[in-house]
Amino acid sequence: MKRWLIFVLILSAVFLTGYFVITARVKEPASKKSASEEPAASVKESASEKPASDISGKPDIVVSIDGMTCGLCTAAVAKSLYKVDGIKKVSVSLEDGKAYITGSKTIKDSDIKKAVERAGAYRVTAIKRSGGSS
């Protein structure tokens, strides 16, 4: 019993400090694949440590989020956003309080808001698309 309690305490400390990696599988529609492209089998993101500049090119959507206070918060938001159809890549910045999303243009703002709220006590304050609409 004592060993189990120590294990749980150590595991909790690791999660609270943000030392973990989110793994998500990304499947692209068969119609978009070409012979020269490699299929995106998996994407590994470190939600708490990866700066927004690591998203190649300009993100399609930038979401301002209130309520994130730690690495666990950013990981929960990223994990929830990955479940939205059409999202290919997510980078959540605790410092900026924003999520940078790359994906399909068919992603609905309401789906993004629901995903963020489903992750915990977080609130979307703004959604900006690369075209300038929100």
N, C-alpha and C positions, 0 to 999 in steps of 0.2 A: 504494500500500500504506500509506503514511504517513497519508494523508487518511482512509482506512478505519479505521485504528487510532484516530485522534483522534475520529472520529465515534462509534465504539464506546465509548470512554472517556467522552465527554460524555453519551451515552445512558445508560450505566451510572450515572453520577453523578446524573442526573435521576431515574432509578428508585429509587436508594437514598435519595434525599431525600424521596421520596413525592409528587412533583409529577406526578400522572397521574390520569386519570379512568377509572372502569370503566363500560362501557356494557352494559346487558343488556336484552333484549327480554322483556317480560312479556305473556303471552297469557292472557286470562281466558276461561273457558268461555262458550260462547254462551248457555247457560241463565241465567247471572248478569247478563248485560248488559240494561240497560233503555234506553229511548229517550232519557232525560234524561242518561245517563252517557256520558262520552267514553271511547272505548276506550283502555286503557293501552298505547300502542304501544311506548314505550320509557321506561326509567327510567335516569337518570344519577345515579350516586353517587360521591362522592369518599370512598373508604373510609378514608383516613388523616386527613382533615380534617373530616368531617361528624360533629358530636356526636350522641349517641343521642337527644337531645331533638328532633332534626329529623324523627324518625319521627312522623307525625301520629298523635296519640292514644297509647295505651299499646301497646307491642309485645306480640304474642301469645306470643313465646318469647324468653327471655333465656338465652344460652349462655355459661358461663364457660370461658375457654380459656387454657391455659398454653402458653408457648413463643413468643409473638409479641414481637418486639423492634424492629420498624421498620415504616414505611409499606408496604413491599413485602409484609411478612407479612400485614398487615390486608387488603391488596388481594387476595392469594392466597386468603385465607380467604373473603372476600366473593365472589370469582369462583366458587369451588368451591360455596359455599352457594346461589348463584343457579341452579346446575344441578339442584338438588333440586326435584322436582315439588311444586307447591303453595306454594313460597316466592315472595312477590310483592315484598318489599322487605327489604333487609338494610343495617344500619349497624354497622360494626365499630369499636370504640373501643380504641385501643392503650393509652390511659391506664387505662381500667377493666379491660382484658383480657376484654372481653365482646363478643358479637355480639347485636344486637337484631333480631329477625326478625318480620315481619308476613306472614301468609299463612293458608293453609287449616288447619283443625283436624286434618286427616288426615295431617299431616307426622309421620313416625315419628322417635323419638329416635335409633334406630339409623342412619337415613339421614343425620341431622345429624352424628352422630359420624363416620360414614364420610366425609362430605364434608370435614369439618375435617381428618381424618387424611390424606385424599388431597391436601390443599393443601400439606402439608409435615410437618415435625417438630413438630406441634402436638397437644395433648391436651385433650379436653373433660373438665372437672372437675365441671360441674354443668349441668343443663338445667332451667330453671324456666318453667312455662307460666303464662299470666295467671290460670288457675283455681287455681294454687297447687301443682299436681302436678309431679313431676320424674321 
